Amino acid sequence: MLKVLSFCGDKIPSVVLGINNIFEYMSDKIDIDFTFKKTDMVKSKDIREADIVICVRGASDLDRDIVKLAKIYNRLIIYYLDDDLLNIPKYSSVAPFYENKQIRENMISAMENSDILWTANTNIRKKYGVYFERSYVMDIPVNIQEIKREKDQSNIKNEDVVKVCFAGSSDHIHMVDKMLSPGINHIAEKYSKEVYFYIIGVKPKKIKEFSNVKIVEYFHNIQEYYEFVAKNKIDIGLAPLEASDFTACKYYNKFLDYTCNGMVGIYSDVEPYKLIVKSEFNGMLAKNEERSWEELLEKLILSKELREKIYFNAVKEVKEKFSYDYIMEKVLENIPEIKNQKKYKIKKRNLYLEKKVDLSSNFIVQRVANGFKIYGIKYLFIGSYKAVYKTLKYLKRKLNYAEEKK
């Protein structure tokens, strides 16, 4: 049986959606044994036993060494990238990490030692493909079931409240205030009984207080976000995005997210969204001007018929082009080694690099030292926040387990 090892610094959406989900699906269809590990849990034994090694967004010292050892042992190495990490904008909270000289050198080393670039964005392939012998653009698979609304009226005046949401992180405050806040204020006031807004993950400075506008805390657990959206039966999702070389390298996750969760999306008329969205067919494309966002949002709110048409078309496209079977076929077509990779015996072990990987794994002192090296004194606050958050997650898991045992 072919063994595939995927690793990443944490179990983030990038690795779950981009790699783990499709390989877990394929492991039920073809003869492969798939394992995911956080980077600091990978041991040299894992690399020796694997036939294919997948590095997701690797940039740390340990990521570099794991890839280097896999290269020495003649493993097929795939590097998965879903962001323009060498060109992170200054406003991003992770900019200090990826601007660090050592981190950038680590990332380039990991890419140059890998065999294949796997990405979901053609612009990333253009920028980063130079580091690899082979590179492929493959979409992210999703499961979708069409959500049916109970009412069949065609006008806002005869139906329940239309629910609208924006979901993002604190990095997006400026963008929300620039493009969405004025329109949300006008519509929330004009349709106080007919429209309800959920602003998830950000606290915009320019959105006024209305009884039909609710600010919702950021969901650290993506499953909790899905549950929230399903429970509240949200109709329209907003996805503004500023135009830049960096954002053009992102994926149209929001198109899949909103469609799979029963929403019609309004998206910025920029890449990557305009690569997939056709306005008034499977979504709405807004110019990055406040008036455009307000006009399109009001148009969707007032026409249930338009919302249903767009939603039907979006669901049809997702079912046809983003199904697990469709994406699996593309993956195996591009990377046939997943089915028939040769098993290479290790003729001579590199004990020095093995020991280096094993000592680095789960080594808290090194992690703290790297944190201070990159963030300086700020790491006192960043590190303590992460420690508290991970402790609370651990306790929550234990409490849930205890409840299940009752």
Contacts in CASP RR format, 6 or more apart in sequence:
PFRMAT RR
TARGET T0000
AUTHOR 0000-0000-0000
METHOD contacts of the structure
MODEL  1
MLKVLSFCGDKIPSVVLGINNIFEYMSDKIDIDFTFKKTDMVKSKDIREA
DIVICVRGASDLDRDIVKLAKIYNRLIIYYLDDDLLNIPKYSSVAPFYEN
KQIRENMISAMENSDILWTANTNIRKKYGVYFERSYVMDIPVNIQEIKRE
KDQSNIKNEDVVKVCFAGSSDHIHMVDKMLSPGINHIAEKYSKEVYFYII
GVKPKKIKEFSNVKIVEYFHNIQEYYEFVAKNKIDIGLAPLEASDFTACK
YYNKFLDYTCNGMVGIYSDVEPYKLIVKSEFNGMLAKNEERSWEELLEKL
ILSKELREKIYFNAVKEVKEKFSYDYIMEKVLENIPEIKNQKKYKIKKRN
LYLEKKVDLSSNFIVQRVANGFKIYGIKYLFIGSYKAVYKTLKYLKRKLN
YAEEKK
1 31 0 8 1.000
1 32 0 8 1.000
1 33 0 8 1.000
2 31 0 8 1.000
2 32 0 8 1.000
2 33 0 8 1.000
2 51 0 8 1.000
2 52 0 8 1.000
2 338 0 8 1.000
2 339 0 8 1.000
2 341 0 8 1.000
2 343 0 8 1.000
3 32 0 8 1.000
3 33 0 8 1.000
3 35 0 8 1.000
3 49 0 8 1.000
3 50 0 8 1.000
3 51 0 8 1.000
3 52 0 8 1.000
4 23 0 8 1.000
4 32 0 8 1.000
4 33 0 8 1.000
4 34 0 8 1.000
4 35 0 8 1.000
4 50 0 8 1.000
4 51 0 8 1.000
4 52 0 8 1.000
4 53 0 8 1.000
4 54 0 8 1.000
4 338 0 8 1.000
5 35 0 8 1.000
5 36 0 8 1.000
5 37 0 8 1.000
5 42 0 8 1.000
5 46 0 8 1.000
5 47 0 8 1.000
5 49 0 8 1.000
5 50 0 8 1.000
5 52 0 8 1.000
5 53 0 8 1.000
5 54 0 8 1.000
6 15 0 8 1.000
6 19 0 8 1.000
6 20 0 8 1.000
6 23 0 8 1.000
6 34 0 8 1.000
6 35 0 8 1.000
6 36 0 8 1.000
6 37 0 8 1.000
6 54 0 8 1.000
6 56 0 8 1.000
7 36 0 8 1.000
7 37 0 8 1.000
7 38 0 8 1.000
7 39 0 8 1.000
7 42 0 8 1.000
7 53 0 8 1.000
7 54 0 8 1.000
7 55 0 8 1.000
7 56 0 8 1.000
7 63 0 8 1.000
7 66 0 8 1.000
8 14 0 8 1.000
8 15 0 8 1.000
8 36 0 8 1.000
8 38 0 8 1.000
8 39 0 8 1.000
8 55 0 8 1.000
8 56 0 8 1.000
8 57 0 8 1.000
8 58 0 8 1.000
9 38 0 8 1.000
9 39 0 8 1.000
9 40 0 8 1.000
9 56 0 8 1.000
9 57 0 8 1.000
9 58 0 8 1.000
9 60 0 8 1.000
9 63 0 8 1.000
10 38 0 8 1.000
11 36 0 8 1.000
11 38 0 8 1.000
13 222 0 8 1.000
13 253 0 8 1.000
14 56 0 8 1.000
14 57 0 8 1.000
14 80 0 8 1.000
14 82 0 8 1.000
14 83 0 8 1.000
15 36 0 8 1.000
15 56 0 8 1.000
15 57 0 8 1.000
15 80 0 8 1.000
17 140 0 8 1.000
17 253 0 8 1.000
18 80 0 8 1.000
18 82 0 8 1.000
18 120 0 8 1.000
18 140 0 8 1.000
19 36 0 8 1.000
19 54 0 8 1.000
19 56 0 8 1.000
19 80 0 8 1.000
19 118 0 8 1.000
20 34 0 8 1.000
20 36 0 8 1.000
21 140 0 8 1.000
21 141 0 8 1.000
21 324 0 8 1.000
22 140 0 8 1.000
22 141 0 8 1.000
22 324 0 8 1.000
22 327 0 8 1.000
22 328 0 8 1.000
22 331 0 8 1.000
23 32 0 8 1.000
23 34 0 8 1.000
24 34 0 8 1.000
25 141 0 8 1.000
25 324 0 8 1.000
25 328 0 8 1.000
26 32 0 8 1.000
26 34 0 8 1.000
26 328 0 8 1.000
26 331 0 8 1.000
26 332 0 8 1.000
26 338 0 8 1.000
27 33 0 8 1.000
27 34 0 8 1.000
29 328 0 8 1.000
30 332 0 8 1.000
30 338 0 8 1.000
30 339 0 8 1.000
31 339 0 8 1.000
32 338 0 8 1.000
32 339 0 8 1.000
35 46 0 8 1.000
35 50 0 8 1.000
37 46 0 8 1.000
39 58 0 8 1.000
39 60 0 8 1.000
39 62 0 8 1.000
39 63 0 8 1.000
39 66 0 8 1.000
40 62 0 8 1.000
40 360 0 8 1.000
40 361 0 8 1.000
40 362 0 8 1.000
40 363 0 8 1.000
40 367 0 8 1.000
41 361 0 8 1.000
41 362 0 8 1.000
42 62 0 8 1.000
42 66 0 8 1.000
42 357 0 8 1.000
42 361 0 8 1.000
43 357 0 8 1.000
43 358 0 8 1.000
43 361 0 8 1.000
44 69 0 8 1.000
44 353 0 8 1.000
44 354 0 8 1.000
44 355 0 8 1.000
44 357 0 8 1.000
44 358 0 8 1.000
47 53 0 8 1.000
47 66 0 8 1.000
47 69 0 8 1.000
47 70 0 8 1.000
47 73 0 8 1.000
47 75 0 8 1.000
47 357 0 8 1.000
48 73 0 8 1.000
48 346 0 8 1.000
48 349 0 8 1.000
50 70 0 8 1.000
50 75 0 8 1.000
51 75 0 8 1.000
51 76 0 8 1.000
51 341 0 8 1.000
51 343 0 8 1.000
51 344 0 8 1.000
52 75 0 8 1.000
52 76 0 8 1.000
52 77 0 8 1.000
52 78 0 8 1.000
52 337 0 8 1.000
52 338 0 8 1.000
52 341 0 8 1.000
53 66 0 8 1.000
53 67 0 8 1.000
53 70 0 8 1.000
53 75 0 8 1.000
53 76 0 8 1.000
53 77 0 8 1.000
53 78 0 8 1.000
54 77 0 8 1.000
54 78 0 8 1.000
54 79 0 8 1.000
54 80 0 8 1.000
54 118 0 8 1.000
55 63 0 8 1.000
55 66 0 8 1.000
55 67 0 8 1.000
55 77 0 8 1.000
55 78 0 8 1.000
55 79 0 8 1.000
55 80 0 8 1.000
55 110 0 8 1.000
55 114 0 8 1.000
56 80 0 8 1.000
57 80 0 8 1.000
57 81 0 8 1.000
57 82 0 8 1.000
57 83 0 8 1.000
57 85 0 8 1.000
58 64 0 8 1.000
58 67 0 8 1.000
58 79 0 8 1.000
58 106 0 8 1.000
58 107 0 8 1.000
58 110 0 8 1.000
59 85 0 8 1.000
59 97 0 8 1.000
59 98 0 8 1.000
59 103 0 8 1.000
59 104 0 8 1.000
59 106 0 8 1.000
59 107 0 8 1.000
59 110 0 8 1.000
60 103 0 8 1.000
60 106 0 8 1.000
60 370 0 8 1.000
61 102 0 8 1.000
61 106 0 8 1.000
61 360 0 8 1.000
61 366 0 8 1.000
61 370 0 8 1.000
62 357 0 8 1.000
62 360 0 8 1.000
62 361 0 8 1.000
63 106 0 8 1.000
63 107 0 8 1.000
63 110 0 8 1.000
64 106 0 8 1.000
64 109 0 8 1.000
64 110 0 8 1.000
65 353 0 8 1.000
65 356 0 8 1.000
65 357 0 8 1.000
65 360 0 8 1.000
66 357 0 8 1.000
67 77 0 8 1.000
67 79 0 8 1.000
67 109 0 8 1.000
67 110 0 8 1.000
67 113 0 8 1.000
67 114 0 8 1.000
68 109 0 8 1.000
68 113 0 8 1.000
68 353 0 8 1.000
69 350 0 8 1.000
69 353 0 8 1.000
69 354 0 8 1.000
69 357 0 8 1.000
70 77 0 8 1.000
70 113 0 8 1.000
71 77 0 8 1.000
71 113 0 8 1.000
71 114 0 8 1.000
72 350 0 8 1.000
72 353 0 8 1.000
73 344 0 8 1.000
73 346 0 8 1.000
73 350 0 8 1.000
74 344 0 8 1.000
74 346 0 8 1.000
75 344 0 8 1.000
76 115 0 8 1.000
76 116 0 8 1.000
76 337 0 8 1.000
76 341 0 8 1.000
77 113 0 8 1.000
77 114 0 8 1.000
77 115 0 8 1.000
77 116 0 8 1.000
78 114 0 8 1.000
78 115 0 8 1.000
78 116 0 8 1.000
78 117 0 8 1.000
78 118 0 8 1.000
78 335 0 8 1.000
79 110 0 8 1.000
79 111 0 8 1.000
79 114 0 8 1.000
79 116 0 8 1.000
79 117 0 8 1.000
79 118 0 8 1.000
79 132 0 8 1.000
80 118 0 8 1.000
80 119 0 8 1.000
81 117 0 8 1.000
81 118 0 8 1.000
81 119 0 8 1.000
81 124 0 8 1.000
81 128 0 8 1.000
82 119 0 8 1.000
82 120 0 8 1.000
82 121 0 8 1.000
82 124 0 8 1.000
82 250 0 8 1.000
82 251 0 8 1.000
83 124 0 8 1.000
83 249 0 8 1.000
83 250 0 8 1.000
84 123 0 8 1.000
84 124 0 8 1.000
84 127 0 8 1.000
84 245 0 8 1.000
84 246 0 8 1.000
84 249 0 8 1.000
85 98 0 8 1.000
85 107 0 8 1.000
86 98 0 8 1.000
86 104 0 8 1.000
86 107 0 8 1.000
86 108 0 8 1.000
87 245 0 8 1.000
87 246 0 8 1.000
88 94 0 8 1.000
88 95 0 8 1.000
88 98 0 8 1.000
88 99 0 8 1.000
88 246 0 8 1.000
89 95 0 8 1.000
89 244 0 8 1.000
89 246 0 8 1.000
91 171 0 8 1.000
91 174 0 8 1.000
92 171 0 8 1.000
93 170 0 8 1.000
93 171 0 8 1.000
96 374 0 8 1.000
96 375 0 8 1.000
96 378 0 8 1.000
97 103 0 8 1.000
97 374 0 8 1.000
97 375 0 8 1.000
98 104 0 8 1.000
98 107 0 8 1.000
100 373 0 8 1.000
100 374 0 8 1.000
102 373 0 8 1.000
103 374 0 8 1.000
108 131 0 8 1.000
111 117 0 8 1.000
111 128 0 8 1.000
111 131 0 8 1.000
111 132 0 8 1.000
112 131 0 8 1.000
114 131 0 8 1.000
114 132 0 8 1.000
115 132 0 8 1.000
115 133 0 8 1.000
115 134 0 8 1.000
116 132 0 8 1.000
116 133 0 8 1.000
116 134 0 8 1.000
116 135 0 8 1.000
116 136 0 8 1.000
116 335 0 8 1.000
117 124 0 8 1.000
117 125 0 8 1.000
117 128 0 8 1.000
117 129 0 8 1.000
117 131 0 8 1.000
117 132 0 8 1.000
117 134 0 8 1.000
117 135 0 8 1.000
117 136 0 8 1.000
118 135 0 8 1.000
118 136 0 8 1.000
118 138 0 8 1.000
118 335 0 8 1.000
119 125 0 8 1.000
119 128 0 8 1.000
119 135 0 8 1.000
119 136 0 8 1.000
119 137 0 8 1.000
119 138 0 8 1.000
120 137 0 8 1.000
120 138 0 8 1.000
120 139 0 8 1.000
120 140 0 8 1.000
120 251 0 8 1.000
121 137 0 8 1.000
121 249 0 8 1.000
121 250 0 8 1.000
121 251 0 8 1.000
121 272 0 8 1.000
122 137 0 8 1.000
122 275 0 8 1.000
123 245 0 8 1.000
123 248 0 8 1.000
123 249 0 8 1.000
123 271 0 8 1.000
123 272 0 8 1.000
124 249 0 8 1.000
125 135 0 8 1.000
125 136 0 8 1.000
125 137 0 8 1.000
127 249 0 8 1.000
128 135 0 8 1.000
129 135 0 8 1.000
136 334 0 8 1.000
136 335 0 8 1.000
138 327 0 8 1.000
138 330 0 8 1.000
138 331 0 8 1.000
138 334 0 8 1.000
139 321 0 8 1.000
139 322 0 8 1.000
139 327 0 8 1.000
139 330 0 8 1.000
140 251 0 8 1.000
140 253 0 8 1.000
140 256 0 8 1.000
140 322 0 8 1.000
140 327 0 8 1.000
141 322 0 8 1.000
141 323 0 8 1.000
141 324 0 8 1.000
141 326 0 8 1.000
141 327 0 8 1.000
141 328 0 8 1.000
142 256 0 8 1.000
142 260 0 8 1.000
142 318 0 8 1.000
142 322 0 8 1.000
142 323 0 8 1.000
143 260 0 8 1.000
143 324 0 8 1.000
144 259 0 8 1.000
144 260 0 8 1.000
144 315 0 8 1.000
144 318 0 8 1.000
144 319 0 8 1.000
144 322 0 8 1.000
146 312 0 8 1.000
146 315 0 8 1.000
147 261 0 8 1.000
147 262 0 8 1.000
149 233 0 8 1.000
151 159 0 8 1.000
151 160 0 8 1.000
153 159 0 8 1.000
153 304 0 8 1.000
154 303 0 8 1.000
154 304 0 8 1.000
154 305 0 8 1.000
155 302 0 8 1.000
155 303 0 8 1.000
155 304 0 8 1.000
156 162 0 8 1.000
156 191 0 8 1.000
156 194 0 8 1.000
156 301 0 8 1.000
156 302 0 8 1.000
156 304 0 8 1.000
157 194 0 8 1.000
159 304 0 8 1.000
161 193 0 8 1.000
161 194 0 8 1.000
161 195 0 8 1.000
161 196 0 8 1.000
161 212 0 8 1.000
162 194 0 8 1.000
162 195 0 8 1.000
162 196 0 8 1.000
162 235 0 8 1.000
162 236 0 8 1.000
162 301 0 8 1.000
163 195 0 8 1.000
163 196 0 8 1.000
163 197 0 8 1.000
163 198 0 8 1.000
163 232 0 8 1.000
163 233 0 8 1.000
163 234 0 8 1.000
163 235 0 8 1.000
163 236 0 8 1.000
164 195 0 8 1.000
164 196 0 8 1.000
164 197 0 8 1.000
164 198 0 8 1.000
164 234 0 8 1.000
164 235 0 8 1.000
164 236 0 8 1.000
164 237 0 8 1.000
164 238 0 8 1.000
164 297 0 8 1.000
164 301 0 8 1.000
165 197 0 8 1.000
165 198 0 8 1.000
165 199 0 8 1.000
165 200 0 8 1.000
165 229 0 8 1.000
165 234 0 8 1.000
165 236 0 8 1.000
165 237 0 8 1.000
165 238 0 8 1.000
165 263 0 8 1.000
166 176 0 8 1.000
166 180 0 8 1.000
166 197 0 8 1.000
166 198 0 8 1.000
166 199 0 8 1.000
166 200 0 8 1.000
166 202 0 8 1.000
166 237 0 8 1.000
166 238 0 8 1.000
166 239 0 8 1.000
166 240 0 8 1.000
167 200 0 8 1.000
167 201 0 8 1.000
167 225 0 8 1.000
167 237 0 8 1.000
167 257 0 8 1.000
168 200 0 8 1.000
168 201 0 8 1.000
168 202 0 8 1.000
168 218 0 8 1.000
169 201 0 8 1.000
169 202 0 8 1.000
169 218 0 8 1.000
170 201 0 8 1.000
170 202 0 8 1.000
170 218 0 8 1.000
172 202 0 8 1.000
172 240 0 8 1.000
173 202 0 8 1.000
173 203 0 8 1.000
173 204 0 8 1.000
173 205 0 8 1.000
175 240 0 8 1.000
175 241 0 8 1.000
175 242 0 8 1.000
176 199 0 8 1.000
176 202 0 8 1.000
176 204 0 8 1.000
176 207 0 8 1.000
176 240 0 8 1.000
177 204 0 8 1.000
177 205 0 8 1.000
177 206 0 8 1.000
177 207 0 8 1.000
178 290 0 8 1.000
179 240 0 8 1.000
179 268 0 8 1.000
179 286 0 8 1.000
179 288 0 8 1.000
179 289 0 8 1.000
179 290 0 8 1.000
179 293 0 8 1.000
180 204 0 8 1.000
180 238 0 8 1.000
180 240 0 8 1.000
180 290 0 8 1.000
180 293 0 8 1.000
181 204 0 8 1.000
181 205 0 8 1.000
181 206 0 8 1.000
181 207 0 8 1.000
181 290 0 8 1.000
182 206 0 8 1.000
182 290 0 8 1.000
182 294 0 8 1.000
183 290 0 8 1.000
183 293 0 8 1.000
183 294 0 8 1.000
183 297 0 8 1.000
184 197 0 8 1.000
184 199 0 8 1.000
184 207 0 8 1.000
184 213 0 8 1.000
185 206 0 8 1.000
185 207 0 8 1.000
185 208 0 8 1.000
185 210 0 8 1.000
186 294 0 8 1.000
187 195 0 8 1.000
187 294 0 8 1.000
187 297 0 8 1.000
187 298 0 8 1.000
187 301 0 8 1.000
188 195 0 8 1.000
188 197 0 8 1.000
188 208 0 8 1.000
188 210 0 8 1.000
188 212 0 8 1.000
188 213 0 8 1.000
189 210 0 8 1.000
191 301 0 8 1.000
192 210 0 8 1.000
192 211 0 8 1.000
192 212 0 8 1.000
193 212 0 8 1.000
194 301 0 8 1.000
195 212 0 8 1.000
195 301 0 8 1.000
196 212 0 8 1.000
196 213 0 8 1.000
196 214 0 8 1.000
197 210 0 8 1.000
197 212 0 8 1.000
197 213 0 8 1.000
197 214 0 8 1.000
198 214 0 8 1.000
198 216 0 8 1.000
198 232 0 8 1.000
198 234 0 8 1.000
199 207 0 8 1.000
199 213 0 8 1.000
199 214 0 8 1.000
199 215 0 8 1.000
199 216 0 8 1.000
200 216 0 8 1.000
200 217 0 8 1.000
200 218 0 8 1.000
200 219 0 8 1.000
200 225 0 8 1.000
200 228 0 8 1.000
201 215 0 8 1.000
201 216 0 8 1.000
201 217 0 8 1.000
201 218 0 8 1.000
201 219 0 8 1.000
202 215 0 8 1.000
202 218 0 8 1.000
203 215 0 8 1.000
207 213 0 8 1.000
207 215 0 8 1.000
216 228 0 8 1.000
219 225 0 8 1.000
219 228 0 8 1.000
220 389 0 8 1.000
220 393 0 8 1.000
226 261 0 8 1.000
229 261 0 8 1.000
229 263 0 8 1.000
230 261 0 8 1.000
234 261 0 8 1.000
234 262 0 8 1.000
234 263 0 8 1.000
235 262 0 8 1.000
235 263 0 8 1.000
235 264 0 8 1.000
235 307 0 8 1.000
236 263 0 8 1.000
236 264 0 8 1.000
236 265 0 8 1.000
236 266 0 8 1.000
236 297 0 8 1.000
236 300 0 8 1.000
236 301 0 8 1.000
236 307 0 8 1.000
237 254 0 8 1.000
237 258 0 8 1.000
237 263 0 8 1.000
237 264 0 8 1.000
237 265 0 8 1.000
237 266 0 8 1.000
238 265 0 8 1.000
238 266 0 8 1.000
238 293 0 8 1.000
238 297 0 8 1.000
239 254 0 8 1.000
239 255 0 8 1.000
239 258 0 8 1.000
239 265 0 8 1.000
239 266 0 8 1.000
239 267 0 8 1.000
239 268 0 8 1.000
239 273 0 8 1.000
240 267 0 8 1.000
240 268 0 8 1.000
240 286 0 8 1.000
240 288 0 8 1.000
240 293 0 8 1.000
241 247 0 8 1.000
241 250 0 8 1.000
241 267 0 8 1.000
241 268 0 8 1.000
241 270 0 8 1.000
241 273 0 8 1.000
242 268 0 8 1.000
242 270 0 8 1.000
242 288 0 8 1.000
243 268 0 8 1.000
243 270 0 8 1.000
243 271 0 8 1.000
243 288 0 8 1.000
247 270 0 8 1.000
247 271 0 8 1.000
247 272 0 8 1.000
248 270 0 8 1.000
248 271 0 8 1.000
248 272 0 8 1.000
249 272 0 8 1.000
250 272 0 8 1.000
251 272 0 8 1.000
252 267 0 8 1.000
252 272 0 8 1.000
252 273 0 8 1.000
252 275 0 8 1.000
252 276 0 8 1.000
252 277 0 8 1.000
254 265 0 8 1.000
254 267 0 8 1.000
254 273 0 8 1.000
255 265 0 8 1.000
255 267 0 8 1.000
255 273 0 8 1.000
255 276 0 8 1.000
255 277 0 8 1.000
255 283 0 8 1.000
255 314 0 8 1.000
256 318 0 8 1.000
256 322 0 8 1.000
258 264 0 8 1.000
258 265 0 8 1.000
259 265 0 8 1.000
259 282 0 8 1.000
259 311 0 8 1.000
259 314 0 8 1.000
259 315 0 8 1.000
259 318 0 8 1.000
260 318 0 8 1.000
262 311 0 8 1.000
263 311 0 8 1.000
264 283 0 8 1.000
264 284 0 8 1.000
264 300 0 8 1.000
264 307 0 8 1.000
264 310 0 8 1.000
264 311 0 8 1.000
264 314 0 8 1.000
265 283 0 8 1.000
265 284 0 8 1.000
265 310 0 8 1.000
265 314 0 8 1.000
266 283 0 8 1.000
266 284 0 8 1.000
266 285 0 8 1.000
266 286 0 8 1.000
266 293 0 8 1.000
266 296 0 8 1.000
266 297 0 8 1.000
266 300 0 8 1.000
267 273 0 8 1.000
267 274 0 8 1.000
267 277 0 8 1.000
267 283 0 8 1.000
267 284 0 8 1.000
267 285 0 8 1.000
267 286 0 8 1.000
268 285 0 8 1.000
268 286 0 8 1.000
268 288 0 8 1.000
269 279 0 8 1.000
269 285 0 8 1.000
269 286 0 8 1.000
269 287 0 8 1.000
269 288 0 8 1.000
270 288 0 8 1.000
273 285 0 8 1.000
274 285 0 8 1.000
276 282 0 8 1.000
276 317 0 8 1.000
277 283 0 8 1.000
277 284 0 8 1.000
277 285 0 8 1.000
279 285 0 8 1.000
280 306 0 8 1.000
280 310 0 8 1.000
281 310 0 8 1.000
281 313 0 8 1.000
282 310 0 8 1.000
282 313 0 8 1.000
282 314 0 8 1.000
282 317 0 8 1.000
283 310 0 8 1.000
283 313 0 8 1.000
283 314 0 8 1.000
284 296 0 8 1.000
284 299 0 8 1.000
284 300 0 8 1.000
284 310 0 8 1.000
286 292 0 8 1.000
286 293 0 8 1.000
286 296 0 8 1.000
299 306 0 8 1.000
300 306 0 8 1.000
300 307 0 8 1.000
300 310 0 8 1.000
320 326 0 8 1.000
331 338 0 8 1.000
332 338 0 8 1.000
332 339 0 8 1.000
360 366 0 8 1.000
368 379 0 8 1.000
371 379 0 8 1.000
371 382 0 8 1.000
371 383 0 8 1.000
372 379 0 8 1.000
375 382 0 8 1.000
END
